[in-house]
Amino acid sequence: MKKLQPLLDSARLDNMVDLLSLLCDLIDMLDQAMIEKLAQQFEEATAASWMLGNALRMAKAETSAQGTAPSLYGLLSLLREEDTRRGAALLLRTLNVIGRQL
């Protein structure tokens, strides 16, 4: 009891008890379905971040290989490419959804 007295005096023991209680509640809430859902969300987030990082590296490499900055006409000519239009549509739809949620 003598060793616990500093923890009792500073209310740290109460914090530790609260933390253990929270952990027990979390364990009670976790069932197989929730674990699978969390694992799937983690996999989707990992895949999305990998895809975005890969796209950014590729775009940076292509831009660096050009040497000079593209002209305004050069930027607009990128809109003729189907991949550029698909990416722009994804970005605009994402902004649309964010705007609806505001």
Secondary structure, DSSP 8 states (H G I E B T S, - for coil): -TTTHHHHHTTHHHHHHHHHHHHHHHHHH--HHHHHHHHHHHHHHHHHHHHHHHHHHHHHHHHHHH-S---HHHHHHGGGSHHHHHHHHHHHHHHHHHHHH-
